[in-house]
């Protein structure tokens, strides 16, 4: 290398442009939060789908649909397992349904606890 090649400097500058008042103002933080929410929502759907697909039978999925009150629609339209899972995941991910989903999950937990107890399992007709 020659001495000229060693002394090369790179320079740049950033110029901030003013927005005209006619342009739409936006907040980059708001945009990033919306992007993050969409990514998180999509990422969280996949584990729900996998859980229902691998750990539940069609009969168990129908019980969950019955608890939520839409088993008749599922049966009348003759949905397959994947379609039922999509409907359940969409229902459970909707913030409006948070209370009933939480209650159902608690009840299913309690049923499993009772079924796994040596004494109490004889009282569970599940």
N, C-alpha and C positions, 0 to 999 in steps of 0.2 A: 504494500500500500504506500502510496505517496502521501506526503504531508497535506496535500490539497484534499484528498479523499477522507482523511480523518477529521477534518474540520467542517464537515457538511452539517448544516443546521436546518431543521425543519421548523417552520413557523406557520401559525394559522390564527385566525381571529373569528370570533362569533359575534354577529351583529343581531340584536334583537329588533324585530320589526314591530311597529305599533299596529294594533288592529284598528280598523276604522269602526266607527260606531254602528255602521250598517251591517257589519258582519255578525254572525251568531257568536255570542260568547259561550265558552264552555269551560268547565273545570276538569282538568286532567285527573284529579283525584277521584271525582265522581265517575269518570269513565273507567278508571282502573278498578274501582270498587264493583261496578256493574260487570266488568269482564271477569273479575275474580269470582263473583257470585255465580255467574253462568258456568264457569269452569268447575267450581266446587259442586254445583248441583248436578252437572253431568257426570263428574267423577264419582259422586256418592250413589248415583243410580245403579251403576254396574255391580257393586257388592250386593245390593238388594236383589237384583235380578239373579245373580249367581246363587245367593243363599236360597231363594225360593226354588230355583231350578234343581239344585242338588240336594236340598234337605227336606223338601215337601212333596208329597204325592198329590195327585189331582184331587183326591178325596179331602185331603187336609186343606188344600187351597180353596175348595168349595166351602169348607167350614168357615174359613176366614171371610170369604165373600158373603156367606150367610150372616155372620156377625155384623158385617158392615151394611147389610140390607140390600145387596144387589145380586144375590144368587139366582133369582128368577131370570134376570136379563142374561146372565152367563149361560144358564141352561137352555133358555129359549133360542139364543143365537148359536148354540153349540160351539162355543169357543174351545180351542185346544189349550194345552198347558201354557204355551208361550204367550198366547193372547191373554189368558187369565193373569199371568205374571205381569204383563205390561199394564193391565188395568189396575191390579193391586198396587204396583209400584207408583203409578201415577196418582192413585187415590191417597196412598200413604205419604207421598212426598208433598202433597198439597198442604200448605200451612193451615188452611181452614179446618182440616180433618185431624189436626194434631192431638186434640183431646181424646177422640175416640180411638185413634191409633195407639196412643199411650196406654189407654185403658185395656185395649185388646191384648197388647204385648204383656202387660202385667198379669192379666187373667191366664194367658197361655203359660207364663212363667210359673204361676201358682199351681196350675194343673200339672205341669211337669214335676214340680216339687212334691206334690201329693202322690203322683204315680211312682216316684222313686223312693218314697218312704215305705219301709217294710210294713208298718202298722196301717197307715192311711190309704195305701193303694187299694185295699179291699173295699173302700167306700167310694172310689172314683169309677164312674161308668163312662169312660171316655173311649 
